Amino acid sequence: MRRVVFWVVAVLVVAAVVAYAFWPRLLSVETARCSRGPIQVFVSEEAKTRLDDQYMVAMPVAGRLLRTDLEEGQVVQKGSVIARVDTFERQKQLKMREARVAETMALIIGVDKAKPKPEEIKAAEIGVERARTGTEVVQKQVERAGVNFEQAKKQYERKKQLLADGAISDAECDEAQRQYGIAKAESDLALLNVEVAADTLADAEQGLKRILKSVDDNEYMRSVHEAQIEQIEAEMAVLNDELAKSEITAPVTGPILEEYQKDEQILAEGTPLLTIGDMSSIRIESDILSEELAPVKVGQEVEIYGPAVGPAPITGKVERIFPSGFKKISSLGIEQQRVKIIIEFDNSRLQLRPAVRVDIRVITERKEDALTVPERALFKVGGRWHVFVVREGRAHLTPVEVGLHTDESAEILEGLQEGDLVILSPSNELSDGASVIPKSEG
């Protein structure tokens, strides 16, 4: 009897074990709801800030640079004085040239003083006029003396004939001869006076010409002195320009990136002093993997985030994509082909400095109202995307058409409806129709 009971119990235990082994198991699965909302595709990468524009400030003129109190990293304002050149020597040279101008101006005044006075010119003109009048007077005297001479000559000739005829006495003939001699002497004297008057007029005219000519004799000295003043003033203009440049001002507002000269010393024109970064030109640069670059385009929106930015990300846009790539060794020692991109953003609030590390996401595509599931729900079967949908406690293998796809979620174009419950990260044990117990819903 005991043997029978033993075998009955043994058979029941074996049957229970077999039944348990082949009884369908309920799998506990993590799930999430298919929902509508925004989705965006992006390329994420590390990045850092950089300055596009840097200004090297150099010595504008040769001279002694005075000691500066600036430090690298210090932010200077546009137009503020950042260095000074000693002006003592140039100030001294400027005063010397001002004195030379005054001296040369005095020489020009001397040119005017050396000229004949107006009253001297007037006296010479009067002398010429008097000599001309005197010449006219003696000329008339010559004419009158000539007429008297001809009359006396004719009278004398006639008297001589009468004397020969015995018509007059010797005394009358002698008187006619005497009058003839007097008339001839007066005529000869008048002719002599004409010559003297002509010489006097010529001398007076020559004197006037000489005086008038002397007006311009030293005029060339005026041009010489004026040319000297022009040259000195040109030198003064150069000195004034150099004095104006002796206070060196910052061309932009920004930090001092490098300082090359600090102590007082004599430097040549063009010697570099320091480099200032233009804060308004700050950009973000990032090296994108070449295989991820295809969807990246100029003008696309960029999210900028990280500890340097703070809790809320800021936005920028792709400003430039470099035309060629370069090789870069990753932190894991892998050689990668990358392409540099430049991102423009508003730095007025954060005031990020150069070489600050940030993270970026270049938004390559976006939809505001898409049907999405977590990316962990997707897997491929036969080259096509599938998900497991939970309906009435069972997992149903469902093919889907995927649109936008990110590391976190995927857009479902076909195969699901809003509210469908999908299984996340399905295990290999899960099969179509398997009984499941959802342990959570997202």
WOLIN-V65162 format. One record per residue. N is the residue number from 0. RES is the residue in one letter. SS is DSSP state (2 for helix, 1 for strand, 0 for the rest). OMEGA is omega as a letter, one per 40 degrees, with the letter a starting at -180 (999 if undefined). D_CENTER is the distance of its C-alpha to the mean C-alpha in Angstrom with 2 decimals. Layout:
n=<N | N>
res=<RES | RES>
ss=<SS | SS>
omega=<OMEGA | OMEGA>
d_center=<D_CENTER | D_CENTER>
This chain:
n=<0 | 1 | 2 | 3 | 4 | 5 | 6 | 7 | 8 | 9 | 10 | 11 | 12 | 13 | 14 | 15 | 16 | 17 | 18 | 19 | 20 | 21 | 22 | 23 | 24 | 25 | 26 | 27 | 28 | 29 | 30 | 31 | 32 | 33 | 34 | 35 | 36 | 37 | 38 | 39 | 40 | 41 | 42 | 43 | 44 | 45 | 46 | 47 | 48 | 49 | 50 | 51 | 52 | 53 | 54 | 55 | 56 | 57 | 58 | 59 | 60 | 61 | 62 | 63 | 64 | 65 | 66 | 67 | 68 | 69 | 70 | 71 | 72 | 73 | 74 | 75 | 76 | 77 | 78 | 79 | 80 | 81 | 82 | 83 | 84 | 85 | 86 | 87 | 88 | 89 | 90 | 91 | 92 | 93 | 94 | 95 | 96 | 97 | 98 | 99 | 100 | 101 | 102 | 103 | 104 | 105 | 106 | 107 | 108 | 109 | 110 | 111 | 112 | 113 | 114 | 115 | 116 | 117 | 118 | 119 | 120 | 121 | 122 | 123 | 124 | 125 | 126 | 127 | 128 | 129 | 130 | 131 | 132 | 133 | 134 | 135 | 136 | 137 | 138 | 139 | 140 | 141 | 142 | 143 | 144 | 145 | 146 | 147 | 148 | 149 | 150 | 151 | 152 | 153 | 154 | 155 | 156 | 157 | 158 | 159 | 160 | 161 | 162 | 163 | 164 | 165 | 166 | 167 | 168 | 169 | 170 | 171 | 172 | 173 | 174 | 175 | 176 | 177 | 178 | 179 | 180 | 181 | 182 | 183 | 184 | 185 | 186 | 187 | 188 | 189 | 190 | 191 | 192 | 193 | 194 | 195 | 196 | 197 | 198 | 199 | 200 | 201 | 202 | 203 | 204 | 205 | 206 | 207 | 208 | 209 | 210 | 211 | 212 | 213 | 214 | 215 | 216 | 217 | 218 | 219 | 220 | 221 | 222 | 223 | 224 | 225 | 226 | 227 | 228 | 229 | 230 | 231 | 232 | 233 | 234 | 235 | 236 | 237 | 238 | 239 | 240 | 241 | 242 | 243 | 244 | 245 | 246 | 247 | 248 | 249 | 250 | 251 | 252 | 253 | 254 | 255 | 256 | 257 | 258 | 259 | 260 | 261 | 262 | 263 | 264 | 265 | 266 | 267 | 268 | 269 | 270 | 271 | 272 | 273 | 274 | 275 | 276 | 277 | 278 | 279 | 280 | 281 | 282 | 283 | 284 | 285 | 286 | 287 | 288 | 289 | 290 | 291 | 292 | 293 | 294 | 295 | 296 | 297 | 298 | 299 | 300 | 301 | 302 | 303 | 304 | 305 | 306 | 307 | 308 | 309 | 310 | 311 | 312 | 313 | 314 | 315 | 316 | 317 | 318 | 319 | 320 | 321 | 322 | 323 | 324 | 325 | 326 | 327 | 328 | 329 | 330 | 331 | 332 | 333 | 334 | 335 | 336 | 337 | 338 | 339 | 340 | 341 | 342 | 343 | 344 | 345 | 346 | 347 | 348 | 349 | 350 | 351 | 352 | 353 | 354 | 355 | 356 | 357 | 358 | 359 | 360 | 361 | 362 | 363 | 364 | 365 | 366 | 367 | 368 | 369 | 370 | 371 | 372 | 373 | 374 | 375 | 376 | 377 | 378 | 379 | 380 | 381 | 382 | 383 | 384 | 385 | 386 | 387 | 388 | 389 | 390 | 391 | 392 | 393 | 394 | 395 | 396 | 397 | 398 | 399 | 400 | 401 | 402 | 403 | 404 | 405 | 406 | 407 | 408 | 409 | 410 | 411 | 412 | 413 | 414 | 415 | 416 | 417 | 418 | 419 | 420 | 421 | 422 | 423 | 424 | 425 | 426 | 427 | 428 | 429 | 430 | 431 | 432 | 433 | 434 | 435 | 436 | 437 | 438 | 439 | 440 | 441>
res=<M | R | R | V | V | F | W | V | V | A | V | L | V | V | A | A | V | V | A | Y | A | F | W | P | R | L | L | S | V | E | T | A | R | C | S | R | G | P | I | Q | V | F | V | S | E | E | A | K | T | R | L | D | D | Q | Y | M | V | A | M | P | V | A | G | R | L | L | R | T | D | L | E | E | G | Q | V | V | Q | K | G | S | V | I | A | R | V | D | T | F | E | R | Q | K | Q | L | K | M | R | E | A | R | V | A | E | T | M | A | L | I | I | G | V | D | K | A | K | P | K | P | E | E | I | K | A | A | E | I | G | V | E | R | A | R | T | G | T | E | V | V | Q | K | Q | V | E | R | A | G | V | N | F | E | Q | A | K | K | Q | Y | E | R | K | K | Q | L | L | A | D | G | A | I | S | D | A | E | C | D | E | A | Q | R | Q | Y | G | I | A | K | A | E | S | D | L | A | L | L | N | V | E | V | A | A | D | T | L | A | D | A | E | Q | G | L | K | R | I | L | K | S | V | D | D | N | E | Y | M | R | S | V | H | E | A | Q | I | E | Q | I | E | A | E | M | A | V | L | N | D | E | L | A | K | S | E | I | T | A | P | V | T | G | P | I | L | E | E | Y | Q | K | D | E | Q | I | L | A | E | G | T | P | L | L | T | I | G | D | M | S | S | I | R | I | E | S | D | I | L | S | E | E | L | A | P | V | K | V | G | Q | E | V | E | I | Y | G | P | A | V | G | P | A | P | I | T | G | K | V | E | R | I | F | P | S | G | F | K | K | I | S | S | L | G | I | E | Q | Q | R | V | K | I | I | I | E | F | D | N | S | R | L | Q | L | R | P | A | V | R | V | D | I | R | V | I | T | E | R | K | E | D | A | L | T | V | P | E | R | A | L | F | K | V | G | G | R | W | H | V | F | V | V | R | E | G | R | A | H | L | T | P | V | E | V | G | L | H | T | D | E | S | A | E | I | L | E | G | L | Q | E | G | D | L | V | I | L | S | P | S | N | E | L | S | D | G | A | S | V | I | P | K | S | E | G>
ss=<0 | 2 | 2 | 2 | 2 | 2 | 2 | 2 | 2 | 2 | 2 | 2 | 2 | 2 | 2 | 2 | 2 | 2 | 2 | 2 | 2 | 2 | 0 | 0 | 0 | 0 | 1 | 1 | 1 | 1 | 1 | 1 | 1 | 0 | 1 | 1 | 1 | 1 | 1 | 1 | 1 | 1 | 1 | 1 | 1 | 1 | 1 | 1 | 1 | 1 | 1 | 0 | 0 | 1 | 1 | 1 | 1 | 1 | 0 | 0 | 0 | 0 | 1 | 1 | 1 | 0 | 0 | 0 | 0 | 0 | 0 | 0 | 0 | 0 | 1 | 1 | 0 | 0 | 0 | 0 | 1 | 1 | 1 | 1 | 1 | 0 | 0 | 2 | 2 | 2 | 2 | 2 | 2 | 2 | 2 | 2 | 2 | 2 | 2 | 2 | 2 | 2 | 2 | 2 | 2 | 2 | 2 | 2 | 2 | 2 | 2 | 2 | 2 | 0 | 0 | 0 | 0 | 2 | 2 | 2 | 2 | 2 | 2 | 2 | 2 | 2 | 2 | 2 | 2 | 2 | 2 | 2 | 2 | 2 | 2 | 2 | 2 | 2 | 2 | 2 | 2 | 2 | 2 | 2 | 2 | 2 | 2 | 2 | 2 | 2 | 2 | 2 | 2 | 2 | 2 | 2 | 2 | 2 | 2 | 2 | 2 | 2 | 2 | 2 | 0 | 0 | 0 | 0 | 0 | 2 | 2 | 2 | 2 | 2 | 2 | 2 | 2 | 2 | 2 | 2 | 2 | 2 | 2 | 2 | 2 | 2 | 2 | 2 | 2 | 2 | 2 | 2 | 2 | 2 | 2 | 2 | 2 | 2 | 2 | 2 | 2 | 2 | 2 | 2 | 2 | 2 | 2 | 2 | 2 | 2 | 2 | 2 | 2 | 2 | 2 | 2 | 2 | 0 | 2 | 2 | 2 | 2 | 2 | 2 | 2 | 2 | 2 | 2 | 2 | 2 | 2 | 2 | 2 | 2 | 2 | 2 | 2 | 2 | 2 | 2 | 2 | 2 | 2 | 2 | 0 | 0 | 1 | 1 | 1 | 0 | 0 | 0 | 0 | 1 | 1 | 1 | 1 | 1 | 1 | 0 | 0 | 0 | 0 | 0 | 1 | 1 | 1 | 0 | 0 | 0 | 0 | 1 | 1 | 1 | 1 | 1 | 1 | 0 | 2 | 2 | 2 | 1 | 1 | 1 | 1 | 1 | 1 | 1 | 1 | 2 | 2 | 2 | 0 | 0 | 0 | 0 | 0 | 0 | 0 | 0 | 1 | 1 | 1 | 1 | 1 | 1 | 0 | 0 | 0 | 1 | 1 | 1 | 1 | 1 | 1 | 1 | 1 | 1 | 1 | 1 | 1 | 0 | 0 | 0 | 0 | 1 | 1 | 1 | 1 | 0 | 0 | 0 | 0 | 0 | 1 | 1 | 1 | 1 | 1 | 1 | 1 | 1 | 1 | 1 | 1 | 0 | 0 | 0 | 0 | 0 | 0 | 0 | 0 | 0 | 0 | 0 | 1 | 1 | 1 | 1 | 1 | 1 | 1 | 1 | 1 | 1 | 1 | 1 | 1 | 1 | 1 | 1 | 1 | 1 | 2 | 2 | 2 | 0 | 1 | 1 | 1 | 0 | 0 | 1 | 1 | 1 | 1 | 1 | 1 | 1 | 1 | 0 | 0 | 1 | 1 | 1 | 1 | 1 | 1 | 0 | 1 | 1 | 1 | 1 | 1 | 0 | 0 | 0 | 1 | 1 | 1 | 1 | 1 | 1 | 0 | 0 | 0 | 0 | 0 | 0 | 1 | 1 | 1 | 0 | 0 | 0 | 0 | 0 | 0 | 0 | 0 | 0 | 0 | 0 | 1 | 1 | 1 | 1 | 1 | 1 | 0 | 0>
omega=<i | i | a | i | a | a | i | i | a | i | i | i | i | a | i | i | a | a | i | a | a | i | a | a | i | i | i | a | i | a | i | a | i | a | i | a | a | i | i | i | a | i | a | a | i | a | i | i | i | i | i | a | i | a | i | i | a | i | i | i | i | i | a | i | i | a | i | i | a | i | i | a | i | i | i | a | i | i | i | a | a | i | i | i | a | a | a | a | a | i | i | i | i | i | i | i | i | i | i | i | i | i | a | i | i | i | i | i | i | i | i | a | a | a | i | a | i | a | i | i | a | i | i | i | i | i | i | a | i | i | i | i | i | i | i | a | a | i | i | i | i | a | a | i | i | i | i | a | i | i | a | a | i | a | a | i | a | a | i | i | i | i | i | a | i | a | i | a | i | a | a | i | i | i | i | i | a | a | i | i | i | a | i | i | i | i | i | i | i | i | i | i | i | a | i | a | i | i | i | i | i | i | a | i | i | i | i | i | a | i | a | i | a | i | a | a | a | a | i | i | i | i | i | a | i | i | i | i | i | i | a | i | i | i | i | i | i | i | i | i | i | i | i | i | a | i | a | a | a | a | a | i | a | a | i | a | i | i | a | a | a | a | i | a | i | a | i | i | i | i | a | i | a | i | a | i | i | a | i | a | a | a | i | i | i | i | a | i | a | a | i | a | a | a | a | a | i | i | a | a | a | i | a | a | a | a | a | a | a | a | a | i | i | a | i | i | i | a | a | i | a | a | a | a | i | i | a | i | a | i | i | i | a | i | a | i | a | i | a | i | i | a | i | i | i | a | a | a | a | a | i | i | i | i | i | a | i | i | a | i | i | a | a | i | a | i | a | a | a | i | a | i | i | a | a | i | a | i | a | i | a | i | a | a | i | i | i | i | i | i | i | i | a | i | i | i | a | i | a | i | a | i | i | a | i | i | a | a | a | i | i | a | i | i | a | i | i | a | i | a | a | a | i | i | a | a | i | i | a | i | a | i | a | i | a | i | i | i | i | i | i | 999>
d_center=<115.53 | 112.85 | 111.77 | 111.30 | 109.16 | 107.00 | 106.28 | 105.55 | 103.00 | 101.44 | 101.10 | 99.47 | 96.90 | 96.01 | 95.70 | 93.41 | 91.17 | 91.00 | 90.28 | 87.47 | 85.95 | 85.88 | 85.08 | 81.59 | 79.06 | 76.56 | 73.03 | 70.71 | 67.23 | 63.86 | 62.79 | 60.09 | 59.97 | 58.17 | 55.88 | 53.21 | 49.68 | 46.04 | 45.15 | 41.90 | 41.23 | 38.45 | 37.19 | 37.05 | 35.39 | 34.09 | 30.36 | 27.92 | 24.61 | 21.50 | 17.84 | 15.59 | 12.44 | 13.12 | 11.32 | 13.40 | 13.74 | 15.47 | 17.58 | 15.65 | 19.10 | 22.45 | 24.97 | 26.83 | 24.91 | 26.89 | 28.02 | 25.93 | 27.51 | 24.94 | 26.14 | 24.79 | 24.57 | 24.01 | 21.53 | 19.32 | 17.80 | 14.30 | 14.75 | 18.03 | 19.16 | 19.48 | 20.75 | 22.24 | 23.15 | 26.65 | 26.68 | 30.45 | 30.48 | 27.77 | 29.56 | 32.78 | 31.40 | 30.03 | 33.53 | 35.20 | 33.22 | 33.96 | 37.62 | 37.41 | 36.13 | 39.09 | 41.48 | 40.38 | 40.66 | 44.24 | 44.97 | 43.94 | 46.42 | 49.02 | 48.55 | 49.60 | 52.54 | 53.89 | 54.35 | 57.97 | 58.71 | 59.25 | 62.90 | 63.48 | 62.30 | 64.50 | 67.56 | 67.15 | 66.95 | 70.12 | 71.86 | 71.14 | 72.48 | 75.64 | 76.22 | 75.85 | 78.38 | 80.77 | 80.62 | 81.56 | 84.49 | 86.00 | 85.57 | 87.80 | 90.23 | 90.42 | 91.26 | 93.93 | 95.40 | 95.54 | 97.53 | 99.93 | 100.32 | 101.26 | 103.80 | 105.32 | 105.57 | 107.35 | 109.70 | 110.57 | 111.30 | 113.52 | 115.39 | 116.08 | 117.71 | 119.80 | 120.92 | 122.01 | 123.99 | 125.60 | 124.18 | 122.46 | 123.00 | 121.14 | 119.61 | 117.87 | 116.48 | 115.24 | 113.44 | 111.68 | 110.66 | 109.31 | 107.22 | 105.86 | 104.78 | 103.11 | 101.17 | 100.05 | 98.88 | 96.94 | 95.32 | 94.35 | 92.92 | 90.90 | 89.41 | 88.53 | 86.88 | 84.76 | 83.49 | 82.78 | 80.96 | 78.87 | 77.92 | 77.07 | 74.84 | 73.09 | 72.48 | 71.10 | 68.76 | 67.61 | 66.94 | 64.87 | 62.83 | 62.28 | 61.06 | 58.75 | 57.34 | 56.67 | 54.21 | 51.63 | 52.89 | 50.23 | 47.51 | 45.58 | 45.11 | 43.08 | 40.55 | 40.57 | 39.91 | 37.20 | 35.40 | 35.75 | 34.25 | 31.27 | 30.70 | 31.11 | 28.71 | 26.04 | 26.72 | 26.58 | 23.15 | 21.88 | 23.75 | 22.45 | 18.81 | 19.77 | 21.67 | 18.77 | 16.81 | 20.00 | 19.15 | 16.48 | 14.97 | 13.79 | 10.10 | 11.74 | 15.36 | 17.22 | 19.88 | 19.96 | 20.67 | 21.72 | 22.58 | 23.33 | 24.53 | 26.64 | 29.43 | 29.37 | 29.06 | 27.91 | 24.82 | 23.17 | 19.66 | 17.34 | 19.84 | 18.44 | 19.32 | 18.48 | 16.56 | 15.53 | 15.62 | 13.74 | 16.93 | 15.59 | 15.03 | 18.62 | 20.75 | 24.29 | 25.31 | 28.89 | 30.95 | 33.31 | 36.53 | 36.41 | 39.70 | 38.30 | 35.07 | 36.65 | 36.61 | 33.09 | 30.67 | 27.08 | 27.22 | 30.39 | 31.02 | 31.01 | 33.09 | 31.78 | 34.49 | 35.90 | 36.66 | 33.04 | 32.69 | 36.06 | 39.05 | 37.25 | 34.89 | 31.53 | 30.20 | 27.13 | 26.62 | 26.10 | 22.51 | 22.81 | 25.77 | 25.34 | 27.14 | 29.38 | 31.45 | 32.51 | 35.67 | 36.09 | 39.22 | 40.23 | 41.83 | 45.17 | 44.43 | 44.04 | 41.59 | 39.47 | 37.09 | 34.04 | 30.81 | 27.68 | 26.35 | 23.40 | 24.22 | 22.08 | 23.68 | 23.46 | 23.32 | 23.40 | 27.15 | 27.79 | 24.77 | 25.54 | 24.07 | 23.19 | 26.27 | 28.47 | 31.20 | 31.92 | 34.02 | 33.07 | 35.00 | 33.43 | 35.60 | 36.48 | 39.29 | 40.83 | 43.94 | 44.80 | 48.57 | 50.06 | 53.49 | 52.87 | 54.86 | 53.88 | 52.87 | 55.81 | 58.29 | 57.36 | 58.99 | 59.75 | 63.20 | 63.56 | 59.83 | 59.64 | 58.45 | 61.25 | 61.91 | 65.08 | 65.88 | 68.46 | 71.13 | 74.50 | 74.13 | 73.44 | 70.34 | 69.74 | 67.61 | 65.26 | 62.87 | 59.55 | 56.57 | 53.29 | 49.93 | 46.88 | 47.63 | 45.99 | 47.14 | 48.66 | 49.98 | 50.65 | 50.95 | 54.50 | 54.74 | 58.51 | 61.49 | 61.08 | 61.17 | 59.66 | 61.86 | 63.21 | 63.85 | 62.50 | 63.24 | 60.42 | 60.48 | 63.95 | 66.07 | 67.92 | 71.17 | 70.19 | 71.64 | 71.96 | 74.48 | 74.56 | 75.45 | 72.66 | 72.21 | 68.68 | 67.85 | 64.66 | 62.63 | 58.90>
